[in-house]
């Protein structure tokens, strides 16, 4: 989605992709170690709850990004005459 939305802006695309990948890798490095600890086996209630929470946050963030992208696209169409 970022590549498509930021197709005309190389620097913006690099910044957004780099920051989102860095944040994702930083969280993926330690969250599974804490939430899927073997002491919680076999149900992993904490890990599953955290995963569901992160999925909901990701869905909300994606919805917000889509809304803002569509709003910007509509704003550009009205100013181009």
mmCIF file of the N, C-alpha and C atoms, coordinates in Angstrom:
data_MODEL
# 
_entry.id   MODEL 
# 
loop_
_atom_site.group_PDB 
_atom_site.id 
_atom_site.type_symbol 
_atom_site.label_atom_id 
_atom_site.label_alt_id 
_atom_site.label_comp_id 
_atom_site.label_asym_id 
_atom_site.label_entity_id 
_atom_site.label_seq_id 
_atom_site.pdbx_PDB_ins_code 
_atom_site.Cartn_x 
_atom_site.Cartn_y 
_atom_site.Cartn_z 
_atom_site.occupancy 
_atom_site.B_iso_or_equiv 
_atom_site.pdbx_formal_charge 
_atom_site.auth_seq_id 
_atom_site.auth_comp_id 
_atom_site.auth_asym_id 
_atom_site.auth_atom_id 
_atom_site.pdbx_PDB_model_num 
ATOM 1   N N  . UNK A 1 1  ? 0.826   -1.180  0.000   1.00 0.00 ? 1  UNK A N  1 
ATOM 2   C CA . UNK A 1 1  ? 0.000   0.000   0.000   1.00 0.00 ? 1  UNK A CA 1 
ATOM 3   C C  . UNK A 1 1  ? 0.877   1.254   0.000   1.00 0.00 ? 1  UNK A C  1 
ATOM 4   N N  . UNK A 1 2  ? 1.938   1.229   0.781   1.00 0.00 ? 2  UNK A N  1 
ATOM 5   C CA . UNK A 1 2  ? 2.815   2.401   0.848   1.00 0.00 ? 2  UNK A CA 1 
ATOM 6   C C  . UNK A 1 2  ? 3.470   2.659   -0.505  1.00 0.00 ? 2  UNK A C  1 
ATOM 7   N N  . UNK A 1 3  ? 3.918   1.605   -1.164  1.00 0.00 ? 3  UNK A N  1 
ATOM 8   C CA . UNK A 1 3  ? 4.544   1.776   -2.474  1.00 0.00 ? 3  UNK A CA 1 
ATOM 9   C C  . UNK A 1 3  ? 3.582   2.385   -3.479  1.00 0.00 ? 3  UNK A C  1 
ATOM 10  N N  . UNK A 1 4  ? 2.328   2.014   -3.405  1.00 0.00 ? 4  UNK A N  1 
ATOM 11  C CA . UNK A 1 4  ? 1.334   2.520   -4.345  1.00 0.00 ? 4  UNK A CA 1 
ATOM 12  C C  . UNK A 1 4  ? 0.971   3.969   -4.039  1.00 0.00 ? 4  UNK A C  1 
ATOM 13  N N  . UNK A 1 5  ? 0.749   4.278   -2.768  1.00 0.00 ? 5  UNK A N  1 
ATOM 14  C CA . UNK A 1 5  ? 0.322   5.622   -2.382  1.00 0.00 ? 5  UNK A CA 1 
ATOM 15  C C  . UNK A 1 5  ? 1.456   6.633   -2.577  1.00 0.00 ? 5  UNK A C  1 
ATOM 16  N N  . UNK A 1 6  ? 2.684   6.225   -2.263  1.00 0.00 ? 6  UNK A N  1 
ATOM 17  C CA . UNK A 1 6  ? 3.832   7.135   -2.337  1.00 0.00 ? 6  UNK A CA 1 
ATOM 18  C C  . UNK A 1 6  ? 4.650   6.918   -3.606  1.00 0.00 ? 6  UNK A C  1 
ATOM 19  N N  . UNK A 1 7  ? 4.031   6.521   -4.680  1.00 0.00 ? 7  UNK A N  1 
ATOM 20  C CA . UNK A 1 7  ? 4.759   6.192   -5.909  1.00 0.00 ? 7  UNK A CA 1 
ATOM 21  C C  . UNK A 1 7  ? 5.529   7.391   -6.461  1.00 0.00 ? 7  UNK A C  1 
ATOM 22  N N  . UNK A 1 8  ? 5.007   8.569   -6.317  1.00 0.00 ? 8  UNK A N  1 
ATOM 23  C CA . UNK A 1 8  ? 5.666   9.748   -6.866  1.00 0.00 ? 8  UNK A CA 1 
ATOM 24  C C  . UNK A 1 8  ? 6.711   10.360  -5.962  1.00 0.00 ? 8  UNK A C  1 
ATOM 25  N N  . UNK A 1 9  ? 6.741   9.985   -4.720  1.00 0.00 ? 9  UNK A N  1 
ATOM 26  C CA . UNK A 1 9  ? 7.655   10.577  -3.746  1.00 0.00 ? 9  UNK A CA 1 
ATOM 27  C C  . UNK A 1 9  ? 8.622   9.513   -3.219  1.00 0.00 ? 9  UNK A C  1 
ATOM 28  N N  . UNK A 1 10 ? 9.800   9.455   -3.785  1.00 0.00 ? 10 UNK A N  1 
ATOM 29  C CA . UNK A 1 10 ? 10.777  8.427   -3.416  1.00 0.00 ? 10 UNK A CA 1 
ATOM 30  C C  . UNK A 1 10 ? 11.246  8.572   -1.968  1.00 0.00 ? 10 UNK A C  1 
ATOM 31  N N  . UNK A 1 11 ? 11.564  9.782   -1.551  1.00 0.00 ? 11 UNK A N  1 
ATOM 32  C CA . UNK A 1 11 ? 12.059  10.001  -0.193  1.00 0.00 ? 11 UNK A CA 1 
ATOM 33  C C  . UNK A 1 11 ? 10.988  9.678   0.849   1.00 0.00 ? 11 UNK A C  1 
ATOM 34  N N  . UNK A 1 12 ? 9.764   10.096  0.594   1.00 0.00 ? 12 UNK A N  1 
ATOM 35  C CA . UNK A 1 12 ? 8.661   9.808   1.519   1.00 0.00 ? 12 UNK A CA 1 
ATOM 36  C C  . UNK A 1 12 ? 8.439   8.302   1.641   1.00 0.00 ? 12 UNK A C  1 
ATOM 37  N N  . UNK A 1 13 ? 8.480   7.600   0.516   1.00 0.00 ? 13 UNK A N  1 
ATOM 38  C CA . UNK A 1 13 ? 8.295   6.153   0.524   1.00 0.00 ? 13 UNK A CA 1 
ATOM 39  C C  . UNK A 1 13 ? 9.402   5.467   1.314   1.00 0.00 ? 13 UNK A C  1 
ATOM 40  N N  . UNK A 1 14 ? 10.636  5.895   1.121   1.00 0.00 ? 14 UNK A N  1 
ATOM 41  C CA . UNK A 1 14 ? 11.763  5.310   1.854   1.00 0.00 ? 14 UNK A CA 1 
ATOM 42  C C  . UNK A 1 14 ? 11.625  5.539   3.356   1.00 0.00 ? 14 UNK A C  1 
ATOM 43  N N  . UNK A 1 15 ? 11.230  6.733   3.732   1.00 0.00 ? 15 UNK A N  1 
ATOM 44  C CA . UNK A 1 15 ? 11.089  7.058   5.152   1.00 0.00 ? 15 UNK A CA 1 
ATOM 45  C C  . UNK A 1 15 ? 9.979   6.237   5.798   1.00 0.00 ? 15 UNK A C  1 
ATOM 46  N N  . UNK A 1 16 ? 8.841   6.153   5.143   1.00 0.00 ? 16 UNK A N  1 
ATOM 47  C CA . UNK A 1 16 ? 7.713   5.424   5.718   1.00 0.00 ? 16 UNK A CA 1 
ATOM 48  C C  . UNK A 1 16 ? 8.003   3.926   5.780   1.00 0.00 ? 16 UNK A C  1 
ATOM 49  N N  . UNK A 1 17 ? 8.519   3.358   4.708   1.00 0.00 ? 17 UNK A N  1 
ATOM 50  C CA . UNK A 1 17 ? 8.827   1.930   4.709   1.00 0.00 ? 17 UNK A CA 1 
ATOM 51  C C  . UNK A 1 17 ? 9.908   1.590   5.725   1.00 0.00 ? 17 UNK A C  1 
ATOM 52  N N  . UNK A 1 18 ? 10.932  2.408   5.808   1.00 0.00 ? 18 UNK A N  1 
ATOM 53  C CA . UNK A 1 18 ? 12.008  2.153   6.767   1.00 0.00 ? 18 UNK A CA 1 
ATOM 54  C C  . UNK A 1 18 ? 11.535  2.224   8.206   1.00 0.00 ? 18 UNK A C  1 
ATOM 55  N N  . UNK A 1 19 ? 10.717  3.223   8.514   1.00 0.00 ? 19 UNK A N  1 
ATOM 56  C CA . UNK A 1 19 ? 10.253  3.364   9.897   1.00 0.00 ? 19 UNK A CA 1 
ATOM 57  C C  . UNK A 1 19 ? 9.267   2.257   10.282  1.00 0.00 ? 19 UNK A C  1 
ATOM 58  N N  . UNK A 1 20 ? 8.368   1.896   9.365   1.00 0.00 ? 20 UNK A N  1 
ATOM 59  C CA . UNK A 1 20 ? 7.418   0.840   9.713   1.00 0.00 ? 20 UNK A CA 1 
ATOM 60  C C  . UNK A 1 20 ? 8.113   -0.516  9.860   1.00 0.00 ? 20 UNK A C  1 
ATOM 61  N N  . UNK A 1 21 ? 9.084   -0.795  9.004   1.00 0.00 ? 21 UNK A N  1 
ATOM 62  C CA . UNK A 1 21 ? 9.816   -2.057  9.134   1.00 0.00 ? 21 UNK A CA 1 
ATOM 63  C C  . UNK A 1 21 ? 10.647  -2.078  10.416  1.00 0.00 ? 21 UNK A C  1 
ATOM 64  N N  . UNK A 1 22 ? 11.254  -0.962  10.771  1.00 0.00 ? 22 UNK A N  1 
ATOM 65  C CA . UNK A 1 22 ? 12.051  -0.902  12.000  1.00 0.00 ? 22 UNK A CA 1 
ATOM 66  C C  . UNK A 1 22 ? 11.192  -1.129  13.230  1.00 0.00 ? 22 UNK A C  1 
ATOM 67  N N  . UNK A 1 23 ? 10.035  -0.505  13.258  1.00 0.00 ? 23 UNK A N  1 
ATOM 68  C CA . UNK A 1 23 ? 9.124   -0.680  14.399  1.00 0.00 ? 23 UNK A CA 1 
ATOM 69  C C  . UNK A 1 23 ? 8.636   -2.118  14.466  1.00 0.00 ? 23 UNK A C  1 
ATOM 70  N N  . UNK A 1 24 ? 8.279   -2.692  13.325  1.00 0.00 ? 24 UNK A N  1 
ATOM 71  C CA . UNK A 1 24 ? 7.798   -4.077  13.306  1.00 0.00 ? 24 UNK A CA 1 
ATOM 72  C C  . UNK A 1 24 ? 8.870   -5.047  13.782  1.00 0.00 ? 24 UNK A C  1 
ATOM 73  N N  . UNK A 1 25 ? 10.091  -4.871  13.335  1.00 0.00 ? 25 UNK A N  1 
ATOM 74  C CA . UNK A 1 25 ? 11.165  -5.766  13.757  1.00 0.00 ? 25 UNK A CA 1 
ATOM 75  C C  . UNK A 1 25 ? 11.495  -5.583  15.235  1.00 0.00 ? 25 UNK A C  1 
ATOM 76  N N  . UNK A 1 26 ? 11.416  -4.350  15.720  1.00 0.00 ? 26 UNK A N  1 
ATOM 77  C CA . UNK A 1 26 ? 11.695  -4.106  17.132  1.00 0.00 ? 26 UNK A CA 1 
ATOM 78  C C  . UNK A 1 26 ? 10.666  -4.806  18.019  1.00 0.00 ? 26 UNK A C  1 
ATOM 79  N N  . UNK A 1 27 ? 9.398   -4.749  17.646  1.00 0.00 ? 27 UNK A N  1 
ATOM 80  C CA . UNK A 1 27 ? 8.373   -5.417  18.438  1.00 0.00 ? 27 UNK A CA 1 
ATOM 81  C C  . UNK A 1 27 ? 8.442   -6.934  18.290  1.00 0.00 ? 27 UNK A C  1 
ATOM 82  N N  . UNK A 1 28 ? 8.736   -7.413  17.089  1.00 0.00 ? 28 UNK A N  1 
ATOM 83  C CA . UNK A 1 28 ? 8.803   -8.860  16.873  1.00 0.00 ? 28 UNK A CA 1 
ATOM 84  C C  . UNK A 1 28 ? 9.991   -9.499  17.570  1.00 0.00 ? 28 UNK A C  1 
ATOM 85  N N  . UNK A 1 29 ? 10.950  -8.706  18.011  1.00 0.00 ? 29 UNK A N  1 
ATOM 86  C CA . UNK A 1 29 ? 12.124  -9.249  18.677  1.00 0.00 ? 29 UNK A CA 1 
ATOM 87  C C  . UNK A 1 29 ? 11.842  -9.629  20.129  1.00 0.00 ? 29 UNK A C  1 
ATOM 88  N N  . UNK A 1 30 ? 10.971  -8.901  20.826  1.00 0.00 ? 30 UNK A N  1 
ATOM 89  C CA . UNK A 1 30 ? 10.810  -9.177  22.259  1.00 0.00 ? 30 UNK A CA 1 
ATOM 90  C C  . UNK A 1 30 ? 9.398   -9.533  22.691  1.00 0.00 ? 30 UNK A C  1 
ATOM 91  N N  . UNK A 1 31 ? 8.376   -9.142  21.976  1.00 0.00 ? 31 UNK A N  1 
ATOM 92  C CA . UNK A 1 31 ? 7.009   -9.457  22.409  1.00 0.00 ? 31 UNK A CA 1 
ATOM 93  C C  . UNK A 1 31 ? 6.741   -10.957 22.455  1.00 0.00 ? 31 UNK A C  1 
ATOM 94  N N  . UNK A 1 32 ? 7.119   -11.748 21.444  1.00 0.00 ? 32 UNK A N  1 
ATOM 95  C CA . UNK A 1 32 ? 6.866   -13.191 21.535  1.00 0.00 ? 32 UNK A CA 1 
ATOM 96  C C  . UNK A 1 32 ? 7.599   -13.857 22.704  1.00 0.00 ? 32 UNK A C  1 
ATOM 97  N N  . UNK A 1 33 ? 8.780   -13.357 23.028  1.00 0.00 ? 33 UNK A N  1 
ATOM 98  C CA . UNK A 1 33 ? 9.529   -13.940 24.146  1.00 0.00 ? 33 UNK A CA 1 
ATOM 99  C C  . UNK A 1 33 ? 8.808   -13.752 25.476  1.00 0.00 ? 33 UNK A C  1 
ATOM 100 N N  . UNK A 1 34 ? 8.134   -12.628 25.621  1.00 0.00 ? 34 UNK A N  1 
ATOM 101 C CA . UNK A 1 34 ? 7.440   -12.353 26.878  1.00 0.00 ? 34 UNK A CA 1 
ATOM 102 C C  . UNK A 1 34 ? 6.039   -12.948 26.919  1.00 0.00 ? 34 UNK A C  1 
ATOM 103 N N  . UNK A 1 35 ? 5.329   -12.930 25.814  1.00 0.00 ? 35 UNK A N  1 
ATOM 104 C CA . UNK A 1 35 ? 3.927   -13.326 25.846  1.00 0.00 ? 35 UNK A CA 1 
ATOM 105 C C  . UNK A 1 35 ? 3.705   -14.809 25.585  1.00 0.00 ? 35 UNK A C  1 
ATOM 106 N N  . UNK A 1 36 ? 4.625   -15.448 24.882  1.00 0.00 ? 36 UNK A N  1 
ATOM 107 C CA . UNK A 1 36 ? 4.496   -16.884 24.620  1.00 0.00 ? 36 UNK A CA 1 
ATOM 108 C C  . UNK A 1 36 ? 5.517   -17.668 25.434  1.00 0.00 ? 36 UNK A C  1 
ATOM 109 N N  . UNK A 1 37 ? 5.670   -17.282 26.668  1.00 0.00 ? 37 UNK A N  1 
ATOM 110 C CA . UNK A 1 37 ? 6.574   -17.969 27.583  1.00 0.00 ? 37 UNK A CA 1 
ATOM 111 C C  . UNK A 1 37 ? 6.064   -19.388 27.821  1.00 0.00 ? 37 UNK A C  1 
ATOM 112 N N  . UNK A 1 38 ? 6.971   -20.326 27.990  1.00 0.00 ? 38 UNK A N  1 
ATOM 113 C CA . UNK A 1 38 ? 6.572   -21.726 28.152  1.00 0.00 ? 38 UNK A CA 1 
ATOM 114 C C  . UNK A 1 38 ? 5.829   -21.978 29.456  1.00 0.00 ? 38 UNK A C  1 
ATOM 115 N N  . UNK A 1 39 ? 5.903   -21.068 30.406  1.00 0.00 ? 39 UNK A N  1 
ATOM 116 C CA . UNK A 1 39 ? 5.140   -21.252 31.644  1.00 0.00 ? 39 UNK A CA 1 
ATOM 117 C C  . UNK A 1 39 ? 3.647   -21.087 31.401  1.00 0.00 ? 39 UNK A C  1 
ATOM 118 N N  . UNK A 1 40 ? 3.277   -20.454 30.276  1.00 0.00 ? 40 UNK A N  1 
ATOM 119 C CA . UNK A 1 40 ? 1.861   -20.275 29.947  1.00 0.00 ? 40 UNK A CA 1 
ATOM 120 C C  . UNK A 1 40 ? 1.299   -21.437 29.122  1.00 0.00 ? 40 UNK A C  1 
ATOM 121 N N  . UNK A 1 41 ? 2.131   -22.395 28.781  1.00 0.00 ? 41 UNK A N  1 
ATOM 122 C CA . UNK A 1 41 ? 1.696   -23.522 27.935  1.00 0.00 ? 41 UNK A CA 1 
ATOM 123 C C  . UNK A 1 41 ? 0.665   -24.352 28.667  1.00 0.00 ? 41 UNK A C  1 
ATOM 124 N N  . UNK A 1 42 ? -0.215  -25.014 28.018  1.00 0.00 ? 42 UNK A N  1 
ATOM 125 C CA . UNK A 1 42 ? -0.398  -25.134 26.576  1.00 0.00 ? 42 UNK A CA 1 
ATOM 126 C C  . UNK A 1 42 ? -1.396  -24.125 26.013  1.00 0.00 ? 42 UNK A C  1 
ATOM 127 N N  . UNK A 1 43 ? -1.982  -23.271 26.846  1.00 0.00 ? 43 UNK A N  1 
ATOM 128 C CA . UNK A 1 43 ? -3.034  -22.382 26.340  1.00 0.00 ? 43 UNK A CA 1 
ATOM 129 C C  . UNK A 1 43 ? -2.514  -21.053 25.818  1.00 0.00 ? 43 UNK A C  1 
ATOM 130 N N  . UNK A 1 44 ? -1.442  -20.522 26.372  1.00 0.00 ? 44 UNK A N  1 
ATOM 131 C CA . UNK A 1 44 ? -0.863  -19.241 25.960  1.00 0.00 ? 44 UNK A CA 1 
ATOM 132 C C  . UNK A 1 44 ? -1.907  -18.131 25.919  1.00 0.00 ? 44 UNK A C  1 
ATOM 133 N N  . UNK A 1 45 ? -2.660  -17.995 26.996  1.00 0.00 ? 45 UNK A N  1 
ATOM 134 C CA . UNK A 1 45 ? -3.722  -16.993 27.064  1.00 0.00 ? 45 UNK A CA 1 
ATOM 135 C C  . UNK A 1 45 ? -3.169  -15.578 26.906  1.00 0.00 ? 45 UNK A C  1 
ATOM 136 N N  . UNK A 1 46 ? -2.039  -15.304 27.549  1.00 0.00 ? 46 UNK A N  1 
ATOM 137 C CA . UNK A 1 46 ? -1.443  -13.963 27.450  1.00 0.00 ? 46 UNK A CA 1 
ATOM 138 C C  . UNK A 1 46 ? -1.007  -13.685 26.011  1.00 0.00 ? 46 UNK A C  1 
ATOM 139 N N  . UNK A 1 47 ? -0.312  -14.630 25.393  1.00 0.00 ? 47 UNK A N  1 
ATOM 140 C CA . UNK A 1 47 ? 0.160   -14.443 24.026  1.00 0.00 ? 47 UNK A CA 1 
ATOM 141 C C  . UNK A 1 47 ? -0.964  -14.274 23.031  1.00 0.00 ? 47 UNK A C  1 
ATOM 142 N N  . UNK A 1 48 ? -1.993  -15.090 23.167  1.00 0.00 ? 48 UNK A N  1 
ATOM 143 C CA . UNK A 1 48 ? -3.126  -14.981 22.256  1.00 0.00 ? 48 UNK A CA 1 
ATOM 144 C C  . UNK A 1 48 ? -3.875  -13.667 22.448  1.00 0.00 ? 48 UNK A C  1 
ATOM 145 N N  . UNK A 1 49 ? -4.003  -13.224 23.685  1.00 0.00 ? 49 UNK A N  1 
ATOM 146 C CA . UNK A 1 49 ? -4.681  -11.952 23.955  1.00 0.00 ? 49 UNK A CA 1 
ATOM 147 C C  . UNK A 1 49 ? -3.893  -10.775 23.377  1.00 0.00 ? 49 UNK A C  1 
ATOM 148 N N  . UNK A 1 50 ? -2.581  -10.805 23.555  1.00 0.00 ? 50 UNK A N  1 
ATOM 149 C CA . UNK A 1 50 ? -1.746  -9.735  23.000  1.00 0.00 ? 50 UNK A CA 1 
ATOM 150 C C  . UNK A 1 50 ? -1.814  -9.746  21.476  1.00 0.00 ? 50 UNK A C  1 
ATOM 151 N N  . UNK A 1 51 ? -1.797  -10.921 20.885  1.00 0.00 ? 51 UNK A N  1 
ATOM 152 C CA . UNK A 1 51 ? -1.879  -11.030 19.427  1.00 0.00 ? 51 UNK A CA 1 
ATOM 153 C C  . UNK A 1 51 ? -3.193  -10.464 18.908  1.00 0.00 ? 51 UNK A C  1 
ATOM 154 N N  . UNK A 1 52 ? -4.297  -10.784 19.555  1.00 0.00 ? 52 UNK A N  1 
ATOM 155 C CA . UNK A 1 52 ? -5.597  -10.238 19.140  1.00 0.00 ? 52 UNK A CA 1 
ATOM 156 C C  . UNK A 1 52 ? -5.604  -8.717  19.288  1.00 0.00 ? 52 UNK A C  1 
ATOM 157 N N  . UNK A 1 53 ? -5.048  -8.213  20.370  1.00 0.00 ? 53 UNK A N  1 
ATOM 158 C CA . UNK A 1 53 ? -4.977  -6.768  20.566  1.00 0.00 ? 53 UNK A CA 1 
ATOM 159 C C  . UNK A 1 53 ? -4.154  -6.077  19.493  1.00 0.00 ? 53 UNK A C  1 
ATOM 160 N N  . UNK A 1 54 ? -3.033  -6.670  19.123  1.00 0.00 ? 54 UNK A N  1 
ATOM 161 C CA . UNK A 1 54 ? -2.199  -6.090  18.076  1.00 0.00 ? 54 UNK A CA 1 
ATOM 162 C C  . UNK A 1 54 ? -2.880  -6.150  16.712  1.00 0.00 ? 54 UNK A C  1 
ATOM 163 N N  . UNK A 1 55 ? -3.631  -7.212  16.462  1.00 0.00 ? 55 UNK A N  1 
ATOM 164 C CA . UNK A 1 55 ? -4.370  -7.314  15.203  1.00 0.00 ? 55 UNK A CA 1 
ATOM 165 C C  . UNK A 1 55 ? -5.437  -6.223  15.128  1.00 0.00 ? 55 UNK A C  1 
ATOM 166 N N  . UNK A 1 56 ? -6.124  -5.976  16.224  1.00 0.00 ? 56 UNK A N  1 
ATOM 167 C CA . UNK A 1 56 ? -7.139  -4.913  16.258  1.00 0.00 ? 56 UNK A CA 1 
ATOM 168 C C  . UNK A 1 56 ? -6.479  -3.553  16.033  1.00 0.00 ? 56 UNK A C  1 
ATOM 169 N N  . UNK A 1 57 ? -5.335  -3.319  16.673  1.00 0.00 ? 57 UNK A N  1 
ATOM 170 C CA . UNK A 1 57 ? -4.614  -2.056  16.467  1.00 0.00 ? 57 UNK A CA 1 
ATOM 171 C C  . UNK A 1 57 ? -4.174  -1.900  15.011  1.00 0.00 ? 57 UNK A C  1 
ATOM 172 N N  . UNK A 1 58 ? -3.699  -2.982  14.408  1.00 0.00 ? 58 UNK A N  1 
ATOM 173 C CA . UNK A 1 58 ? -3.278  -2.936  13.005  1.00 0.00 ? 58 UNK A CA 1 
ATOM 174 C C  . UNK A 1 58 ? -4.463  -2.643  12.094  1.00 0.00 ? 58 UNK A C  1 
ATOM 175 N N  . UNK A 1 59 ? -5.605  -3.239  12.371  1.00 0.00 ? 59 UNK A N  1 
ATOM 176 C CA . UNK A 1 59 ? -6.797  -2.991  11.559  1.00 0.00 ? 59 UNK A CA 1 
ATOM 177 C C  . UNK A 1 59 ? -7.252  -1.537  11.692  1.00 0.00 ? 59 UNK A C  1 
ATOM 178 N N  . UNK A 1 60 ? -7.201  -0.999  12.886  1.00 0.00 ? 60 UNK A N  1 
ATOM 179 C CA . UNK A 1 60 ? -7.573  0.407   13.090  1.00 0.00 ? 60 UNK A CA 1 
ATOM 180 C C  . UNK A 1 60 ? -6.603  1.343   12.375  1.00 0.00 ? 60 UNK A C  1 
ATOM 181 N N  . UNK A 1 61 ? -5.315  1.035   12.446  1.00 0.00 ? 61 UNK A N  1 
ATOM 182 C CA . UNK A 1 61 ? -4.310  1.853   11.776  1.00 0.00 ? 61 UNK A CA 1 
ATOM 183 C C  . UNK A 1 61 ? -4.481  1.800   10.268  1.00 0.00 ? 61 UNK A C  1 
ATOM 184 N N  . UNK A 1 62 ? -4.748  0.628   9.736   1.00 0.00 ? 62 UNK A N  1 
ATOM 185 C CA . UNK A 1 62 ? -4.971  0.500   8.297   1.00 0.00 ? 62 UNK A CA 1 
ATOM 186 C C  . UNK A 1 62 ? -6.225  1.258   7.870   1.00 0.00 ? 62 UNK A C  1 
ATOM 187 N N  . UNK A 1 63 ? -7.280  1.164   8.660   1.00 0.00 ? 63 UNK A N  1 
ATOM 188 C CA . UNK A 1 63 ? -8.508  1.904   8.338   1.00 0.00 ? 63 UNK A CA 1 
ATOM 189 C C  . UNK A 1 63 ? -8.259  3.402   8.338   1.00 0.00 ? 63 UNK A C  1 
ATOM 190 N N  . UNK A 1 64 ? -7.508  3.882   9.316   1.00 0.00 ? 64 UNK A N  1 
ATOM 191 C CA . UNK A 1 64 ? -7.176  5.306   9.375   1.00 0.00 ? 64 UNK A CA 1 
ATOM 192 C C  . UNK A 1 64 ? -6.324  5.714   8.172   1.00 0.00 ? 64 UNK A C  1 
ATOM 193 N N  . UNK A 1 65 ? -5.353  4.888   7.803   1.00 0.00 ? 65 UNK A N  1 
ATOM 194 C CA . UNK A 1 65 ? -4.500  5.197   6.653   1.00 0.00 ? 65 UNK A CA 1 
ATOM 195 C C  . UNK A 1 65 ? -5.320  5.250   5.367   1.00 0.00 ? 65 UNK A C  1 
ATOM 196 N N  . UNK A 1 66 ? -6.237  4.315   5.195   1.00 0.00 ? 66 UNK A N  1 
ATOM 197 C CA . UNK A 1 66 ? -7.092  4.325   3.999   1.00 0.00 ? 66 UNK A CA 1 
ATOM 198 C C  . UNK A 1 66 ? -7.975  5.561   3.957   1.00 0.00 ? 66 UNK A C  1 
ATOM 199 N N  . UNK A 1 67 ? -8.545  5.921   5.100   1.00 0.00 ? 67 UNK A N  1 
ATOM 200 C CA . UNK A 1 67 ? -9.385  7.113   5.167   1.00 0.00 ? 67 UNK A CA 1 
ATOM 201 C C  . UNK A 1 67 ? -8.589  8.365   4.805   1.00 0.00 ? 67 UNK A C  1 
ATOM 202 N N  . UNK A 1 68 ? -7.402  8.506   5.384   1.00 0.00 ? 68 UNK A N  1 
ATOM 203 C CA . UNK A 1 68 ? -6.589  9.690   5.115   1.00 0.00 ? 68 UNK A CA 1 
ATOM 204 C C  . UNK A 1 68 ? -6.115  9.735   3.668   1.00 0.00 ? 68 UNK A C  1 
ATOM 205 N N  . UNK A 1 69 ? -5.790  8.577   3.107   1.00 0.00 ? 69 UNK A N  1 
ATOM 206 C CA . UNK A 1 69 ? -5.359  8.528   1.713   1.00 0.00 ? 69 UNK A CA 1 
ATOM 207 C C  . UNK A 1 69 ? -6.498  8.919   0.773   1.00 0.00 ? 69 UNK A C  1 
ATOM 208 N N  . UNK A 1 70 ? -7.686  8.419   1.042   1.00 0.00 ? 70 UNK A N  1 
ATOM 209 C CA . UNK A 1 70 ? -8.839  8.771   0.207   1.00 0.00 ? 70 UNK A CA 1 
ATOM 210 C C  . UNK A 1 70 ? -9.211  10.236  0.355   1.00 0.00 ? 70 UNK A C  1 
ATOM 211 N N  . UNK A 1 71 ? -9.083  10.775  1.552   1.00 0.00 ? 71 UNK A N  1 
ATOM 212 C CA . UNK A 1 71 ? -9.363  12.187  1.782   1.00 0.00 ? 71 UNK A CA 1 
ATOM 213 C C  . UNK A 1 71 ? -8.377  13.066  1.023   1.00 0.00 ? 71 UNK A C  1 
ATOM 214 N N  . UNK A 1 72 ? -7.090  12.668  1.059   1.00 0.00 ? 72 UNK A N  1 
ATOM 215 C CA . UNK A 1 72 ? -6.091  13.431  0.318   1.00 0.00 ? 72 UNK A CA 1 
ATOM 216 C C  . UNK A 1 72 ? -6.318  13.348  -1.183  1.00 0.00 ? 72 UNK A C  1 
ATOM 217 N N  . UNK A 1 73 ? -6.682  12.183  -1.663  1.00 0.00 ? 73 UNK A N  1 
ATOM 218 C CA . UNK A 1 73 ? -6.948  12.006  -3.099  1.00 0.00 ? 73 UNK A CA 1 
ATOM 219 C C  . UNK A 1 73 ? -8.141  12.844  -3.530  1.00 0.00 ? 73 UNK A C  1 
ATOM 220 N N  . UNK A 1 74 ? -9.175  12.907  -2.721  1.00 0.00 ? 74 UNK A N  1 
ATOM 221 C CA . UNK A 1 74 ? -10.355 13.719  -3.039  1.00 0.00 ? 74 UNK A CA 1 
ATOM 222 C C  . UNK A 1 74 ? -10.011 15.206  -2.986  1.00 0.00 ? 74 UNK A C  1 
ATOM 223 N N  . UNK A 1 75 ? -9.155  15.595  -2.067  1.00 0.00 ? 75 UNK A N  1 
ATOM 224 C CA . UNK A 1 75 ? -8.747  16.998  -1.968  1.00 0.00 ? 75 UNK A CA 1 
ATOM 225 C C  . UNK A 1 75 ? -7.931  17.436  -3.166  1.00 0.00 ? 75 UNK A C  1 
ATOM 226 N N  . UNK A 1 76 ? -7.102  16.560  -3.694  1.00 0.00 ? 76 UNK A N  1 
ATOM 227 C CA . UNK A 1 76 ? -6.308  16.896  -4.874  1.00 0.00 ? 76 UNK A CA 1 
ATOM 228 C C  . UNK A 1 76 ? -7.183  17.058  -6.110  1.00 0.00 ? 76 UNK A C  1 
ATOM 229 N N  . UNK A 1 77 ? -8.228  16.279  -6.214  1.00 0.00 ? 77 UNK A N  1 
ATOM 230 C CA . UNK A 1 77 ? -9.114  16.355  -7.384  1.00 0.00 ? 77 UNK A CA 1 
ATOM 231 C C  . UNK A 1 77 ? -9.880  17.668  -7.416  1.00 0.00 ? 77 UNK A C  1 
ATOM 232 N N  . UNK A 1 78 ? -10.238 18.193  -6.252  1.00 0.00 ? 78 UNK A N  1 
ATOM 233 C CA . UNK A 1 78 ? -11.017 19.433  -6.223  1.00 0.00 ? 78 UNK A CA 1 
ATOM 234 C C  . UNK A 1 78 ? -10.160 20.642  -6.559  1.00 0.00 ? 78 UNK A C  1 
ATOM 235 N N  . UNK A 1 79 ? -8.840  20.592  -6.266  1.00 0.00 ? 79 UNK A N  1 
ATOM 236 C CA . UNK A 1 79 ? -7.982  21.726  -6.519  1.00 0.00 ? 79 UNK A CA 1 
ATOM 237 C C  . UNK A 1 79 ? -7.416  21.723  -7.932  1.00 0.00 ? 79 UNK A C  1 
ATOM 238 N N  . UNK A 1 80 ? -7.423  20.600  -8.596  1.00 0.00 ? 80 UNK A N  1 
ATOM 239 C CA . UNK A 1 80 ? -6.921  20.517  -9.960  1.00 0.00 ? 80 UNK A CA 1 
ATOM 240 C C  . UNK A 1 80 ? -8.052  20.880  -10.909 1.00 0.00 ? 80 UNK A C  1 
ATOM 241 N N  . UNK A 1 81 ? -7.917  22.020  -11.542 1.00 0.00 ? 81 UNK A N  1 
ATOM 242 C CA . UNK A 1 81 ? -8.983  22.492  -12.432 1.00 0.00 ? 81 UNK A CA 1 
ATOM 243 C C  . UNK A 1 81 ? -8.440  22.686  -13.826 1.00 0.00 ? 81 UNK A C  1 
# 
